[in-house]
Amino acid sequence: MTLLFTHLKSNVTPDPSTSYKVTKRARPVPLITLFTTFRDFRTKAVTYRNTIRNWGLLSPYVRPVLYYAGDEHYLAEFAREHGWSVYRCPRVSKTNVPVLRSMFLHAETINETTPFYGYANGDILFDSNLVTTLEALKRDIDRFRRVLSVNTRQQVALCTPDGGEKLVPGMARIYSIGVRFVAGSYYSHTGGGSNYLCLHRDPEWGSKTTSGFQSGGSLYGAEYEIYSNDPFSKANAQSLNNNDVLCAVCHVTSRPTKLMIPARLTCPDGWTKEYVGYLMAEYYTHKGRTTYTCVDNAPEVIDGGGSNRDCVLFYNTEASCGSLPCPKYVSGWEVTCVACTK
């Protein structure tokens, strides 16, 4: 683990009579400008995206900053959507590696109101104990000037396409029970269900089963149907067309209410943004009806899942100006969406 930080000079006069018990503040005050860099490895995209979400959840106490060398990092826009500031590194080495000292000096100038600024590796996640620790450190530094802090790191599992029970730490606990597969009715069938299902990767069967089809409903796997109109980020997959659609069932313990807002990228005040993406459903001339689904802006796929089976299909949803108010809704533009919790 790499975590380096320093404390700026305080203008507060120490008061020996002050009690230094950490209490919940009524008005959150930024505590640290925390910055990092990401290597340009697509294989690390899931790890980096978890870091971006995690540090963003610590706002407004933590002001996260991403520095990049050379061309803008492929996760830069995703970071901005989660409240990060993104800058080109002020100085790089001859091998195009960001120079740590230059990032420290720049970070001090962009957020002069935070008492701490520091660097952590791009795969380090924090929970709310970071905030509690920094509050205590600041108060003790104001009082004693010199403070030694010793911390430990814990290994945690991430929410990735590998399956199993996962935990992504943050200000809230977010549980995801394994990777699942999207399924539904065949696109040209007139019967069956009209909704998408998120199926477990390891199905469990009843004690009585009958081989073959017996004139009932059928479930088929889903795949993306995206050709030239592909608005998605390529952070986790270079191509979506004909790839199987994955899903996860998550539970945010401290924010039980969920809300999906179409045609928006921001949540209402007081709500937490979990992810942004695009609205998807079946093609408009297909016989089956499906529910509109908000698909993450950077979908993940499984290697080898790109066979074209044309069973359950995910298409972009486009606005149609006229019945929807013009010019705010533009005909042919892909409709965005945001998932919020509270």
PyMOL commands that set and color helices and strands:
alter all, ss='L'
color gray80, all
select helices_A, chain A and resi 42-57+76-81+100-110+129-144
alter helices_A, ss='H'
color red, helices_A
select strands_A, chain A and resi 3-7+32-37+62-68+85-88+116-120+165-168+174-177+180-184+197-200+220-224+246-247+250-252+258-262+272-281+293-296+312-316+336-341
alter strands_A, ss='S'
color yellow, strands_A
deselect
rebuild
show_as cartoon
